[in-house]
Amino acid sequence: MTKQRSVRQFCTAHDTAYRLSELEPIAFEAATDFSGSSVFIDTSVKFQEIQGFGGAFTEAAAVTLDKMPPDLRQEILEAYFSPDTGNAYSLCRTHINSCDFSLGNYAYTEVDGDVELKHFSIEHDRQALIPMIREAIDLSGGKLKLFASPWSPPAWMKTNGMMNNGGKLKPEYRQTWADYYVRYIQEYGHEGIPIWGLTVQNEPEATQTWDSCIYTGEEERDFVRDCLGPTLHDAGLGNVNVIVWDHNRDRLFERAKAVLDDPKAAHYVWGVGFHWYCGDHFDNVQLTHDAYPDKHLIFTEGCQENGPHLGSWDTGERYAHSMINDLNRWTEAWVDWNMVLDETGGPNHVGNFCSAPIIADTQAGEIRYQSSYYYIGHFSRFIRPGARRVACAKTLDSLEASAFLNSDGSVAVVVLNRTGQAIDFVLKSQGLQTKTSIPARGIKTFIF
C-alpha cells in the first residue's frame, strides 16, 4: 500500500483573495526519483529552539486602541493574541520610560537627583499601556512573554540634560540607572505583568530627534558587567534575560564582540538583539552565532518607515524575507514594532510616522489589515514556542523557505515567492513527496 499523509496548506498572495486562507489539503506519497525543483525537509537535523513571535506594546498603540469602538478594539487584540483565531503572539516588547511612539517625553521619576528613586512611579503607564498588556496576557492564556527596552534615562541622568537628541548616561548615575530597571521590573510585576527580558538600550548608536541615549560597545560592556548584571542578581532577578546591542545587523557582530569577549560581562548576558534598518546583512547574524553559540539571537524591532503605506504588498514581503533569513541563521524570536497605529502612522511625538500590520482609522472607525499582518501570521500561527528549526534545502533561488518541528510533532514549512510568476515545486520529507505550487508574490505555510 502506498504510504500517504495529508498536508494542510495556508496561503496569502497578491492579486488574489487569499489571506492566510486554508486551501484544499494535498497528500504526501512515497518519494520517487525526482530531479526537478524541490524543497526538502529533514526533521532529524535540528537547530535552535524558537522562543516566539510578536510585536511591541507602545503608548501610541495603546492610545490608538482606546480610540476605537469596543468591538473593534477587541477584534484587534484577538487578531494578535488569540491562539485560535489570531496570530497567536507569544513574545512581545514594550518601552521603559517614553519612546518616539509616546505622546511626549516622560520618565518614572523626573525629580533631579532622585538617586534613591523615592519618586519612582509607573502611574503614566497605567492610563493605557498597562491595560493593553494585561488584556493581551489574558487572551494568550497567561503564556505571553514580555521584554522591555529603554529609549532614554530621565533627562537629569544624561549629559545633554534631555531625553531626546542622544547624549549619554552620566557616570555618576550608572548605579541609579541599574536600580531603575529593577524598580521597573518590580512595579510591573505588582501589576501582574512579569518581565521576561531587558535590552540594555534601544539603538545605542543612534542620536535621534526623539528619546535616545548613546553607548559605545565598551560602555555597554562595563554597564552590564559592573552595574546592571550584579544589580539584577542581587535583587533576585538574575533570571531576567539581558539582551545587548538592540540595533542594526550591520554592526551586530562587532558590538556583540565588544561585550561578549569579556567573560564577566558575558556571564550576565542572555543574548543579542538586532534591527533591520540598514539592509540585510544576514551573514552577520550567522557570524554572531558561530562566534558565540551559547548566546541567543533575537530580532527585536523592524517596521516599514515613513508613514502607514496603506495597501502596500512590498511591506509584507519585506517582513517574510527578513523572518526566513533571520530564522535560518539561528534567530530564536522575531518581534515587530508597533502592533497598531492610527491613520497617520502615529501618534508619534516627533513626527516619525511609520506603518503597522494593523492600521486603526480613528476617524472612520475602521480597521485596515496590512499585508504584513498576514505574512507574520504565516510564521506566528504555526511555529509555536518550543519548536525546533530543522533542515530545509531548496533547489531554486527564487524561493525562500524555512522549516520547523513543533513540540506536538507537527512540521511547519514556510515558503516565500517574491517573483512575479507562480512556481511549481515538490515538497519532500522523510521519504515522502507531494507536488504543489505557490502563486506569484505569495507565501504558503505547509503543515504535516
Secondary structure, 3 states (H helix, E strand, C coil): CCCCEEEEEEEEECCCCCCCEEEEEEEEEECCCCCCCEEEEEEEEEEEECCEEEEEECHHHHHHHHCCCHHHHHHHHHHHHCCCCCCCCCEEEEEECCCCCCCCCCCCCCCCCCCCCCCCCCHHHHCCHHHHHHHHHHHCCCCCEEEEEECCCCHHHECCCCCECCCCECHHHHHHHHHHHHHHHHHHHHCCCCCCEEECCCCCCCCCCCECCCCCHHHHHHHHHHHHHHHHHHCCCCCCEEEEEEEEHHHHHHHHHHHHCCHHHHHCCCEEEEECCCCCCHHHHHHHHHHCCCCEEEEEECCCECCCCCCCCHHHHHHHHHHHHHHCCCEEEEEEEECEEECCCCCCCCCCCECCCEEEECCCCEEEECHHHHHHHHHHCCCCCCCEEEEEEECCCCEEEEEEECCCCCEEEEEEECCCCCEEEEEEECCEEEEEEECCCEEEEEEC
